[in-house]
Amino acid sequence: MDDRTASGVAHLQAAARELIAAARTFLDVAEDLVDDPQAVSTVLDGLGGLGDVVRGRTGASTSSESPTTSDAQRVERIVVE
């Protein structure tokens, strides 16, 4: 095996080890959440708040209503034959 191939394999092995470590950490957190229902509520509240921030920054509507006529008029449909 040449040096470049050996280096590539070493990098892939290191990346695989990092993925395994990340998965272990994720599973530890998941186990903690299963053991503590209050923690689940806290995490879900935090995710909901994050969703609100994202919707606020993107201008996405929190309403479940259908688009208004003015929204539909902004779309131009081009027929290609």
Gaussian input, Z-matrix of N, CA and C with variables (Angstrom, degrees):
# hf/3-21g

backbone

0 1
 N
 C     1     B1
 C     2     B2     1     A1
 N     3     B3     2     A2     1     D1
 C     4     B4     3     A3     2     D2
 C     5     B5     4     A4     3     D3
 N     6     B6     5     A5     4     D4
 C     7     B7     6     A6     5     D5
 C     8     B8     7     A7     6     D6
 N     9     B9     8     A8     7     D7
 C    10    B10     9     A9     8     D8
 C    11    B11    10    A10     9     D9
 N    12    B12    11    A11    10    D10
 C    13    B13    12    A12    11    D11
 C    14    B14    13    A13    12    D12
 N    15    B15    14    A14    13    D13
 C    16    B16    15    A15    14    D14
 C    17    B17    16    A16    15    D15
 N    18    B18    17    A17    16    D16
 C    19    B19    18    A18    17    D17
 C    20    B20    19    A19    18    D18
 N    21    B21    20    A20    19    D19
 C    22    B22    21    A21    20    D20
 C    23    B23    22    A22    21    D21
 N    24    B24    23    A23    22    D22
 C    25    B25    24    A24    23    D23
 C    26    B26    25    A25    24    D24
 N    27    B27    26    A26    25    D25
 C    28    B28    27    A27    26    D26
 C    29    B29    28    A28    27    D27
 N    30    B30    29    A29    28    D28
 C    31    B31    30    A30    29    D29
 C    32    B32    31    A31    30    D30
 N    33    B33    32    A32    31    D31
 C    34    B34    33    A33    32    D32
 C    35    B35    34    A34    33    D33
 N    36    B36    35    A35    34    D34
 C    37    B37    36    A36    35    D35
 C    38    B38    37    A37    36    D36
 N    39    B39    38    A38    37    D37
 C    40    B40    39    A39    38    D38
 C    41    B41    40    A40    39    D39
 N    42    B42    41    A41    40    D40
 C    43    B43    42    A42    41    D41
 C    44    B44    43    A43    42    D42
 N    45    B45    44    A44    43    D43
 C    46    B46    45    A45    44    D44
 C    47    B47    46    A46    45    D45
 N    48    B48    47    A47    46    D46
 C    49    B49    48    A48    47    D47
 C    50    B50    49    A49    48    D48
 N    51    B51    50    A50    49    D49
 C    52    B52    51    A51    50    D50
 C    53    B53    52    A52    51    D51
 N    54    B54    53    A53    52    D52
 C    55    B55    54    A54    53    D53
 C    56    B56    55    A55    54    D54
 N    57    B57    56    A56    55    D55
 C    58    B58    57    A57    56    D56
 C    59    B59    58    A58    57    D57
 N    60    B60    59    A59    58    D58
 C    61    B61    60    A60    59    D59
 C    62    B62    61    A61    60    D60
 N    63    B63    62    A62    61    D61
 C    64    B64    63    A63    62    D62
 C    65    B65    64    A64    63    D63
 N    66    B66    65    A65    64    D64
 C    67    B67    66    A66    65    D65
 C    68    B68    67    A67    66    D66
 N    69    B69    68    A68    67    D67
 C    70    B70    69    A69    68    D68
 C    71    B71    70    A70    69    D69
 N    72    B72    71    A71    70    D70
 C    73    B73    72    A72    71    D71
 C    74    B74    73    A73    72    D72
 N    75    B75    74    A74    73    D73
 C    76    B76    75    A75    74    D74
 C    77    B77    76    A76    75    D75
 N    78    B78    77    A77    76    D76
 C    79    B79    78    A78    77    D77
 C    80    B80    79    A79    78    D78
 N    81    B81    80    A80    79    D79
 C    82    B82    81    A81    80    D80
 C    83    B83    82    A82    81    D81
 N    84    B84    83    A83    82    D82
 C    85    B85    84    A84    83    D83
 C    86    B86    85    A85    84    D84
 N    87    B87    86    A86    85    D85
 C    88    B88    87    A87    86    D86
 C    89    B89    88    A88    87    D87
 N    90    B90    89    A89    88    D88
 C    91    B91    90    A90    89    D89
 C    92    B92    91    A91    90    D90
 N    93    B93    92    A92    91    D91
 C    94    B94    93    A93    92    D92
 C    95    B95    94    A94    93    D93
 N    96    B96    95    A95    94    D94
 C    97    B97    96    A96    95    D95
 C    98    B98    97    A97    96    D96
 N    99    B99    98    A98    97    D97
 C   100   B100    99    A99    98    D98
 C   101   B101   100   A100    99    D99
 N   102   B102   101   A101   100   D100
 C   103   B103   102   A102   101   D101
 C   104   B104   103   A103   102   D102
 N   105   B105   104   A104   103   D103
 C   106   B106   105   A105   104   D104
 C   107   B107   106   A106   105   D105
 N   108   B108   107   A107   106   D106
 C   109   B109   108   A108   107   D107
 C   110   B110   109   A109   108   D108
 N   111   B111   110   A110   109   D109
 C   112   B112   111   A111   110   D110
 C   113   B113   112   A112   111   D111
 N   114   B114   113   A113   112   D112
 C   115   B115   114   A114   113   D113
 C   116   B116   115   A115   114   D114
 N   117   B117   116   A116   115   D115
 C   118   B118   117   A117   116   D116
 C   119   B119   118   A118   117   D117
 N   120   B120   119   A119   118   D118
 C   121   B121   120   A120   119   D119
 C   122   B122   121   A121   120   D120
 N   123   B123   122   A122   121   D121
 C   124   B124   123   A123   122   D122
 C   125   B125   124   A124   123   D123
 N   126   B126   125   A125   124   D124
 C   127   B127   126   A126   125   D125
 C   128   B128   127   A127   126   D126
 N   129   B129   128   A128   127   D127
 C   130   B130   129   A129   128   D128
 C   131   B131   130   A130   129   D129
 N   132   B132   131   A131   130   D130
 C   133   B133   132   A132   131   D131
 C   134   B134   133   A133   132   D132
 N   135   B135   134   A134   133   D133
 C   136   B136   135   A135   134   D134
 C   137   B137   136   A136   135   D135
 N   138   B138   137   A137   136   D136
 C   139   B139   138   A138   137   D137
 C   140   B140   139   A139   138   D138
 N   141   B141   140   A140   139   D139
 C   142   B142   141   A141   140   D140
 C   143   B143   142   A142   141   D141
 N   144   B144   143   A143   142   D142
 C   145   B145   144   A144   143   D143
 C   146   B146   145   A145   144   D144
 N   147   B147   146   A146   145   D145
 C   148   B148   147   A147   146   D146
 C   149   B149   148   A148   147   D147
 N   150   B150   149   A149   148   D148
 C   151   B151   150   A150   149   D149
 C   152   B152   151   A151   150   D150
 N   153   B153   152   A152   151   D151
 C   154   B154   153   A153   152   D152
 C   155   B155   154   A154   153   D153
 N   156   B156   155   A155   154   D154
 C   157   B157   156   A156   155   D155
 C   158   B158   157   A157   156   D156
 N   159   B159   158   A158   157   D157
 C   160   B160   159   A159   158   D158
 C   161   B161   160   A160   159   D159
 N   162   B162   161   A161   160   D160
 C   163   B163   162   A162   161   D161
 C   164   B164   163   A163   162   D162
 N   165   B165   164   A164   163   D163
 C   166   B166   165   A165   164   D164
 C   167   B167   166   A166   165   D165
 N   168   B168   167   A167   166   D166
 C   169   B169   168   A168   167   D167
 C   170   B170   169   A169   168   D168
 N   171   B171   170   A170   169   D169
 C   172   B172   171   A171   170   D170
 C   173   B173   172   A172   171   D171
 N   174   B174   173   A173   172   D172
 C   175   B175   174   A174   173   D173
 C   176   B176   175   A175   174   D174
 N   177   B177   176   A176   175   D175
 C   178   B178   177   A177   176   D176
 C   179   B179   178   A178   177   D177
 N   180   B180   179   A179   178   D178
 C   181   B181   180   A180   179   D179
 C   182   B182   181   A181   180   D180
 N   183   B183   182   A182   181   D181
 C   184   B184   183   A183   182   D182
 C   185   B185   184   A184   183   D183
 N   186   B186   185   A185   184   D184
 C   187   B187   186   A186   185   D185
 C   188   B188   187   A187   186   D186
 N   189   B189   188   A188   187   D187
 C   190   B190   189   A189   188   D188
 C   191   B191   190   A190   189   D189
 N   192   B192   191   A191   190   D190
 C   193   B193   192   A192   191   D191
 C   194   B194   193   A193   192   D192
 N   195   B195   194   A194   193   D193
 C   196   B196   195   A195   194   D194
 C   197   B197   196   A196   195   D195
 N   198   B198   197   A197   196   D196
 C   199   B199   198   A198   197   D197
 C   200   B200   199   A199   198   D198
 N   201   B201   200   A200   199   D199
 C   202   B202   201   A201   200   D200
 C   203   B203   202   A202   201   D201
 N   204   B204   203   A203   202   D202
 C   205   B205   204   A204   203   D203
 C   206   B206   205   A205   204   D204
 N   207   B207   206   A206   205   D205
 C   208   B208   207   A207   206   D206
 C   209   B209   208   A208   207   D207
 N   210   B210   209   A209   208   D208
 C   211   B211   210   A210   209   D209
 C   212   B212   211   A211   210   D210
 N   213   B213   212   A212   211   D211
 C   214   B214   213   A213   212   D212
 C   215   B215   214   A214   213   D213
 N   216   B216   215   A215   214   D214
 C   217   B217   216   A216   215   D215
 C   218   B218   217   A217   216   D216
 N   219   B219   218   A218   217   D217
 C   220   B220   219   A219   218   D218
 C   221   B221   220   A220   219   D219
 N   222   B222   221   A221   220   D220
 C   223   B223   222   A222   221   D221
 C   224   B224   223   A223   222   D222
 N   225   B225   224   A224   223   D223
 C   226   B226   225   A225   224   D224
 C   227   B227   226   A226   225   D225
 N   228   B228   227   A227   226   D226
 C   229   B229   228   A228   227   D227
 C   230   B230   229   A229   228   D228
 N   231   B231   230   A230   229   D229
 C   232   B232   231   A231   230   D230
 C   233   B233   232   A232   231   D231
 N   234   B234   233   A233   232   D232
 C   235   B235   234   A234   233   D233
 C   236   B236   235   A235   234   D234
 N   237   B237   236   A236   235   D235
 C   238   B238   237   A237   236   D236
 C   239   B239   238   A238   237   D237
 N   240   B240   239   A239   238   D238
 C   241   B241   240   A240   239   D239
 C   242   B242   241   A241   240   D240

   B1=1.4479
   B2=1.5279
   B3=1.3571
   B4=1.4650
   B5=1.5336
   B6=1.3259
   B7=1.4670
   B8=1.5190
   B9=1.3393
   B10=1.4718
   B11=1.5172
   B12=1.3165
   B13=1.4590
   B14=1.5223
   B15=1.3282
   B16=1.4639
   B17=1.5231
   B18=1.3161
   B19=1.4611
   B20=1.5307
   B21=1.3245
   B22=1.4673
   B23=1.5156
   B24=1.3291
   B25=1.4640
   B26=1.5295
   B27=1.3100
   B28=1.4685
   B29=1.5222
   B30=1.3259
   B31=1.4647
   B32=1.5273
   B33=1.3156
   B34=1.4647
   B35=1.5213
   B36=1.3282
   B37=1.4591
   B38=1.5253
   B39=1.3122
   B40=1.4615
   B41=1.5238
   B42=1.3259
   B43=1.4606
   B44=1.5207
   B45=1.3205
   B46=1.4678
   B47=1.5243
   B48=1.3345
   B49=1.4718
   B50=1.5379
   B51=1.3237
   B52=1.4680
   B53=1.5270
   B54=1.3279
   B55=1.4701
   B56=1.5175
   B57=1.3160
   B58=1.4627
   B59=1.5230
   B60=1.3270
   B61=1.4731
   B62=1.5251
   B63=1.3265
   B64=1.4642
   B65=1.5262
   B66=1.3196
   B67=1.4692
   B68=1.5239
   B69=1.3305
   B70=1.4683
   B71=1.5222
   B72=1.3304
   B73=1.4588
   B74=1.5214
   B75=1.3221
   B76=1.4641
   B77=1.5276
   B78=1.3242
   B79=1.4602
   B80=1.5271
   B81=1.3316
   B82=1.4676
   B83=1.5189
   B84=1.3240
   B85=1.4678
   B86=1.5221
   B87=1.3276
   B88=1.4665
   B89=1.5252
   B90=1.3206
   B91=1.4604
   B92=1.5309
   B93=1.3225
   B94=1.4643
   B95=1.5206
   B96=1.3228
   B97=1.4586
   B98=1.5166
   B99=1.3172
   B100=1.4618
   B101=1.5190
   B102=1.3243
   B103=1.4587
   B104=1.5216
   B105=1.3370
   B106=1.4695
   B107=1.5275
   B108=1.3475
   B109=1.4715
   B110=1.5339
   B111=1.3190
   B112=1.4676
   B113=1.5227
   B114=1.3144
   B115=1.4580
   B116=1.5246
   B117=1.3279
   B118=1.4704
   B119=1.5133
   B120=1.3295
   B121=1.4691
   B122=1.5290
   B123=1.3093
   B124=1.4655
   B125=1.5206
   B126=1.3336
   B127=1.4676
   B128=1.5208
   B129=1.3360
   B130=1.4645
   B131=1.5259
   B132=1.3230
   B133=1.4635
   B134=1.5275
   B135=1.3318
   B136=1.4604
   B137=1.5214
   B138=1.3277
   B139=1.4627
   B140=1.5279
   B141=1.3350
   B142=1.4608
   B143=1.5204
   B144=1.3297
   B145=1.4609
   B146=1.5193
   B147=1.3191
   B148=1.4582
   B149=1.5261
   B150=1.3261
   B151=1.4672
   B152=1.5155
   B153=1.3407
   B154=1.4711
   B155=1.5237
   B156=1.3285
   B157=1.4634
   B158=1.5306
   B159=1.3192
   B160=1.4666
   B161=1.5254
   B162=1.3296
   B163=1.4733
   B164=1.5237
   B165=1.3211
   B166=1.4563
   B167=1.5210
   B168=1.3143
   B169=1.4666
   B170=1.5168
   B171=1.3372
   B172=1.4605
   B173=1.5137
   B174=1.3184
   B175=1.4563
   B176=1.5165
   B177=1.3244
   B178=1.4634
   B179=1.5178
   B180=1.2949
   B181=1.4495
   B182=1.5132
   B183=1.3312
   B184=1.4530
   B185=1.5143
   B186=1.3249
   B187=1.4551
   B188=1.5156
   B189=1.3255
   B190=1.4615
   B191=1.5258
   B192=1.3338
   B193=1.4543
   B194=1.5166
   B195=1.3396
   B196=1.4542
   B197=1.5250
   B198=1.3214
   B199=1.4627
   B200=1.5254
   B201=1.3047
   B202=1.4542
   B203=1.5167
   B204=1.3185
   B205=1.4580
   B206=1.5223
   B207=1.3478
   B208=1.4639
   B209=1.5266
   B210=1.3479
   B211=1.4622
   B212=1.5205
   B213=1.3206
   B214=1.4636
   B215=1.5258
   B216=1.3417
   B217=1.4562
   B218=1.5296
   B219=1.3082
   B220=1.4690
   B221=1.5327
   B222=1.3269
   B223=1.4537
   B224=1.5161
   B225=1.3133
   B226=1.4679
   B227=1.5130
   B228=1.3014
   B229=1.4564
   B230=1.5228
   B231=1.3065
   B232=1.4636
   B233=1.5195
   B234=1.3266
   B235=1.4625
   B236=1.5172
   B237=1.3254
   B238=1.4441
   B239=1.5162
   B240=1.3281
   B241=1.4624
   B242=1.4880
   A1=107.86
   A2=116.13
   A3=118.51
   A4=110.45
   A5=116.37
   A6=121.50
   A7=112.74
   A8=117.12
   A9=119.93
   A10=111.08
   A11=116.76
   A12=120.56
   A13=110.53
   A14=116.18
   A15=120.70
   A16=110.62
   A17=116.88
   A18=121.04
   A19=110.35
   A20=115.88
   A21=119.55
   A22=112.47
   A23=116.15
   A24=120.74
   A25=110.42
   A26=117.51
   A27=121.15
   A28=111.11
   A29=116.82
   A30=120.52
   A31=110.91
   A32=117.20
   A33=120.43
   A34=111.64
   A35=116.51
   A36=120.07
   A37=111.05
   A38=116.98
   A39=120.80
   A40=110.47
   A41=116.61
   A42=120.42
   A43=110.72
   A44=117.39
   A45=121.15
   A46=110.62
   A47=116.29
   A48=119.65
   A49=110.93
   A50=117.06
   A51=120.64
   A52=111.02
   A53=116.79
   A54=120.06
   A55=111.41
   A56=117.25
   A57=121.12
   A58=110.37
   A59=116.76
   A60=120.44
   A61=111.08
   A62=117.01
   A63=120.81
   A64=110.46
   A65=117.02
   A66=120.77
   A67=110.48
   A68=117.08
   A69=120.01
   A70=110.76
   A71=116.69
   A72=120.78
   A73=110.77
   A74=116.35
   A75=120.71
   A76=110.42
   A77=117.29
   A78=120.63
   A79=111.51
   A80=117.78
   A81=120.69
   A82=110.56
   A83=116.53
   A84=120.64
   A85=110.01
   A86=117.13
   A87=120.72
   A88=110.44
   A89=117.18
   A90=120.67
   A91=110.89
   A92=116.63
   A93=120.41
   A94=110.82
   A95=116.90
   A96=120.16
   A97=111.71
   A98=117.01
   A99=120.58
   A100=110.35
   A101=117.22
   A102=121.52
   A103=113.24
   A104=117.90
   A105=121.28
   A106=110.33
   A107=117.12
   A108=120.30
   A109=113.25
   A110=118.24
   A111=120.89
   A112=110.33
   A113=117.12
   A114=121.03
   A115=110.28
   A116=117.00
   A117=120.78
   A118=109.44
   A119=115.99
   A120=120.37
   A121=110.84
   A122=116.97
   A123=121.17
   A124=111.03
   A125=116.38
   A126=120.43
   A127=110.47
   A128=117.18
   A129=120.00
   A130=111.57
   A131=116.89
   A132=120.28
   A133=110.38
   A134=116.28
   A135=120.56
   A136=111.80
   A137=116.69
   A138=120.16
   A139=111.09
   A140=116.18
   A141=119.51
   A142=111.17
   A143=116.47
   A144=120.49
   A145=111.69
   A146=116.48
   A147=120.52
   A148=110.24
   A149=116.58
   A150=120.27
   A151=111.62
   A152=116.87
   A153=120.45
   A154=110.95
   A155=116.67
   A156=120.66
   A157=110.28
   A158=116.34
   A159=120.71
   A160=110.22
   A161=116.67
   A162=119.23
   A163=110.92
   A164=117.62
   A165=120.75
   A166=112.51
   A167=117.73
   A168=121.12
   A169=112.45
   A170=116.90
   A171=119.38
   A172=111.81
   A173=116.82
   A174=119.82
   A175=112.71
   A176=117.31
   A177=121.07
   A178=109.20
   A179=115.41
   A180=121.42
   A181=110.16
   A182=116.22
   A183=120.29
   A184=110.43
   A185=117.05
   A186=121.80
   A187=109.85
   A188=115.72
   A189=119.88
   A190=111.10
   A191=117.54
   A192=121.18
   A193=110.69
   A194=115.76
   A195=120.07
   A196=109.62
   A197=118.05
   A198=120.77
   A199=111.55
   A200=115.21
   A201=119.56
   A202=110.01
   A203=116.10
   A204=120.61
   A205=110.82
   A206=116.67
   A207=118.76
   A208=111.32
   A209=117.19
   A210=119.92
   A211=110.27
   A212=117.53
   A213=121.38
   A214=110.69
   A215=118.65
   A216=121.74
   A217=111.98
   A218=118.05
   A219=120.59
   A220=112.49
   A221=117.12
   A222=120.91
   A223=108.67
   A224=115.79
   A225=120.35
   A226=108.01
   A227=116.13
   A228=121.11
   A229=109.14
   A230=116.48
   A231=121.98
   A232=107.30
   A233=115.36
   A234=120.56
   A235=108.50
   A236=116.03
   A237=121.97
   A238=107.79
   A239=116.16
   A240=119.84
   A241=112.00
   D1=133.03
   D2=179.55
   D3=-79.94
   D4=172.83
   D5=-174.95
   D6=-62.69
   D7=-39.74
   D8=-179.16
   D9=-66.13
   D10=-41.05
   D11=178.86
   D12=-65.51
   D13=-44.64
   D14=178.65
   D15=-61.60
   D16=-40.61
   D17=178.44
   D18=-64.81
   D19=-42.34
   D20=178.58
   D21=-62.30
   D22=-42.90
   D23=177.62
   D24=-63.36
   D25=-41.47
   D26=178.88
   D27=-61.95
   D28=-41.55
   D29=178.52
   D30=-65.78
   D31=-41.21
   D32=177.86
   D33=-63.82
   D34=-39.99
   D35=177.25
   D36=-63.99
   D37=-42.05
   D38=178.59
   D39=-63.80
   D40=-41.93
   D41=178.85
   D42=-64.46
   D43=-40.53
   D44=178.36
   D45=-62.94
   D46=-41.26
   D47=178.15
   D48=-63.79
   D49=-39.05
   D50=177.60
   D51=-64.77
   D52=-41.60
   D53=177.24
   D54=-62.73
   D55=-40.90
   D56=178.22
   D57=-63.93
   D58=-43.23
   D59=178.22
   D60=-63.00
   D61=-41.30
   D62=178.44
   D63=-64.18
   D64=-41.39
   D65=179.27
   D66=-63.94
   D67=-40.98
   D68=178.07
   D69=-61.92
   D70=-44.01
   D71=179.08
   D72=-62.42
   D73=-44.03
   D74=178.36
   D75=-60.05
   D76=-43.83
   D77=179.89
   D78=-66.33
   D79=-35.60
   D80=175.69
   D81=-62.12
   D82=-44.08
   D83=178.62
   D84=-64.95
   D85=-43.20
   D86=178.79
   D87=-60.33
   D88=-41.20
   D89=178.66
   D90=-63.80
   D91=-41.23
   D92=177.23
   D93=-61.49
   D94=-39.99
   D95=179.67
   D96=-66.54
   D97=-37.81
   D98=178.05
   D99=-65.64
   D100=-38.24
   D101=-178.66
   D102=-74.38
   D103=-21.90
   D104=-175.84
   D105=-129.13
   D106=94.52
   D107=-178.45
   D108=-58.19
   D109=-31.39
   D110=178.30
   D111=-64.29
   D112=-35.00
   D113=178.30
   D114=-65.15
   D115=-37.19
   D116=177.54
   D117=-60.32
   D118=-45.45
   D119=179.60
   D120=-61.04
   D121=-41.83
   D122=179.72
   D123=-64.03
   D124=-43.80
   D125=179.61
   D126=-64.23
   D127=-43.80
   D128=-179.69
   D129=-65.33
   D130=-38.30
   D131=175.69
   D132=-62.19
   D133=-41.71
   D134=178.53
   D135=-64.15
   D136=-41.56
   D137=178.05
   D138=-65.74
   D139=-37.45
   D140=176.72
   D141=-63.22
   D142=-42.10
   D143=177.05
   D144=-63.66
   D145=-39.13
   D146=177.00
   D147=-63.59
   D148=-41.20
   D149=176.92
   D150=-61.45
   D151=-39.63
   D152=177.71
   D153=-62.64
   D154=-40.98
   D155=179.17
   D156=-63.74
   D157=-44.55
   D158=-179.58
   D159=-63.01
   D160=-45.37
   D161=178.50
   D162=-62.04
   D163=-38.58
   D164=178.92
   D165=-65.32
   D166=-38.43
   D167=-178.73
   D168=-76.44
   D169=-29.77
   D170=-178.31
   D171=-92.62
   D172=-9.20
   D173=-178.67
   D174=76.74
   D175=14.04
   D176=179.73
   D177=-69.91
   D178=142.65
   D179=-179.65
   D180=-80.00
   D181=144.15
   D182=174.83
   D183=-94.29
   D184=-0.84
   D185=-179.38
   D186=-83.00
   D187=147.59
   D188=178.49
   D189=-96.20
   D190=10.00
   D191=179.63
   D192=-71.36
   D193=157.57
   D194=178.09
   D195=-74.95
   D196=159.56
   D197=-179.22
   D198=-61.05
   D199=148.70
   D200=178.42
   D201=-78.14
   D202=170.41
   D203=179.96
   D204=-60.33
   D205=-39.99
   D206=-179.44
   D207=-63.21
   D208=-34.37
   D209=176.41
   D210=-64.89
   D211=-41.55
   D212=-177.87
   D213=-68.59
   D214=-29.62
   D215=-178.23
   D216=-72.82
   D217=-16.24
   D218=179.45
   D219=-78.40
   D220=-8.97
   D221=-178.89
   D222=-98.37
   D223=124.53
   D224=177.92
   D225=-103.01
   D226=123.80
   D227=179.31
   D228=-98.76
   D229=126.89
   D230=-179.19
   D231=-115.23
   D232=121.82
   D233=179.47
   D234=-88.15
   D235=126.57
   D236=178.87
   D237=-112.21
   D238=123.02
   D239=-178.53
   D240=-109.55

